[in-house]
Amino acid sequence: MSALIKKATREMDKLDWGYLDILAEYLYTPHWIVDFDDKKSKFYNIIIIYRDLDRFGQESLKSYLAYRKNKIISER
């Protein structure tokens, strides 16, 4: 599980604030996650990993997402 989380966080590190904001909408809207199949999306791999994680792993990714968004805002 930690390898999946590490891979997803590396993918998140590549995204700018706008994409992180869109990703947050997906992660906090469960029925969007189930229906998501846009393979060309910049966060496709993150969502696939998110689906495979247990609840603890999903919450970890949400926390990291919030951390990344706040870090980007503080750097402005």
C-alpha positions as a Markdown table, in Angstrom:
| # | Residue | x | y | z |
|---|---|---|---|---|
| 1 | Met | 0.0 | 0.0 | 0.0 |
| 2 | Ser | 2.8 | 2.5 | 0.8 |
| 3 | Ala | 4.3 | 2.0 | -2.6 |
| 4 | Leu | 0.9 | 3.0 | -4.2 |
| 5 | Ile | 0.7 | 6.1 | -1.9 |
| 6 | Lys | 4.2 | 7.0 | -2.8 |
| 7 | Lys | 3.5 | 6.7 | -6.5 |
| 8 | Ala | 0.3 | 8.8 | -6.2 |
| 9 | Thr | 2.1 | 11.5 | -4.2 |
| 10 | Arg | 4.8 | 11.7 | -6.8 |
| 11 | Glu | 2.1 | 12.2 | -9.5 |
| 12 | Met | 0.5 | 14.9 | -7.3 |
| 13 | Asp | 3.9 | 16.7 | -7.1 |
| 14 | Lys | 3.8 | 17.3 | -10.8 |
| 15 | Leu | 0.4 | 19.0 | -10.8 |
| 16 | Asp | -0.2 | 22.8 | -10.4 |
| 17 | Trp | -2.8 | 24.3 | -8.0 |
| 18 | Gly | -5.6 | 24.3 | -10.6 |
| 19 | Tyr | -5.3 | 20.6 | -11.3 |
| 20 | Leu | -5.0 | 19.8 | -7.6 |
| 21 | Asp | -8.2 | 21.7 | -7.1 |
| 22 | Ile | -10.0 | 19.6 | -9.7 |
| 23 | Leu | -8.5 | 16.4 | -8.3 |
| 24 | Ala | -9.8 | 17.4 | -4.9 |
| 25 | Glu | -13.3 | 17.7 | -6.3 |
| 26 | Tyr | -13.0 | 14.1 | -7.7 |
| 27 | Leu | -11.6 | 12.7 | -4.5 |
| 28 | Tyr | -14.4 | 14.2 | -2.3 |
| 29 | Thr | -17.2 | 13.1 | -4.7 |
| 30 | Pro | -17.3 | 9.3 | -4.6 |
| 31 | His | -19.7 | 8.8 | -7.6 |
| 32 | Trp | -17.3 | 10.8 | -9.8 |
| 33 | Ile | -14.5 | 8.4 | -8.8 |
| 34 | Val | -16.5 | 5.4 | -9.8 |
| 35 | Asp | -17.4 | 6.8 | -13.2 |
| 36 | Phe | -14.0 | 8.3 | -14.0 |
| 37 | Asp | -12.4 | 6.9 | -17.1 |
| 38 | Asp | -10.6 | 9.7 | -18.8 |
| 39 | Lys | -7.3 | 8.0 | -19.6 |
| 40 | Lys | -5.9 | 11.3 | -21.1 |
| 41 | Ser | -6.3 | 13.1 | -17.8 |
| 42 | Lys | -3.3 | 14.3 | -15.9 |
| 43 | Phe | -4.6 | 12.7 | -12.7 |
| 44 | Tyr | -5.9 | 9.4 | -14.2 |
| 45 | Asn | -3.2 | 7.3 | -12.4 |
| 46 | Ile | -3.9 | 9.0 | -9.1 |
| 47 | Ile | -7.6 | 8.2 | -9.3 |
| 48 | Ile | -6.9 | 4.6 | -10.3 |
| 49 | Ile | -4.6 | 4.2 | -7.3 |
| 50 | Tyr | -7.1 | 5.9 | -5.0 |
| 51 | Arg | -9.7 | 3.4 | -6.0 |
| 52 | Asp | -7.4 | 0.5 | -5.1 |
| 53 | Leu | -6.5 | 1.9 | -1.6 |
| 54 | Asp | -8.3 | 1.1 | 1.6 |
| 55 | Arg | -10.0 | 3.9 | 3.6 |
| 56 | Phe | -6.8 | 4.8 | 5.5 |
| 57 | Gly | -4.8 | 5.1 | 2.2 |
| 58 | Gln | -7.6 | 7.2 | 0.7 |
| 59 | Glu | -7.5 | 9.6 | 3.6 |
| 60 | Ser | -3.7 | 9.7 | 3.4 |
| 61 | Leu | -3.9 | 10.9 | -0.2 |
| 62 | Lys | -6.6 | 13.5 | 0.6 |
| 63 | Ser | -4.3 | 14.8 | 3.4 |
| 64 | Tyr | -1.4 | 15.0 | 1.1 |
| 65 | Leu | -3.5 | 16.7 | -1.5 |
| 66 | Ala | -4.5 | 19.4 | 1.0 |
| 67 | Tyr | -0.8 | 19.7 | 2.1 |
| 68 | Arg | 0.3 | 20.3 | -1.6 |
| 69 | Lys | -2.4 | 22.9 | -2.2 |
| 70 | Asn | -1.5 | 24.8 | 0.9 |
| 71 | Lys | 2.2 | 24.6 | 0.1 |
| 72 | Ile | 1.7 | 26.0 | -3.4 |
| 73 | Ile | -0.5 | 28.8 | -2.0 |
| 74 | Ser | 2.2 | 29.7 | 0.6 |
| 75 | Glu | 4.9 | 29.9 | -2.0 |
| 76 | Arg | 3.1 | 32.6 | -4.0 |
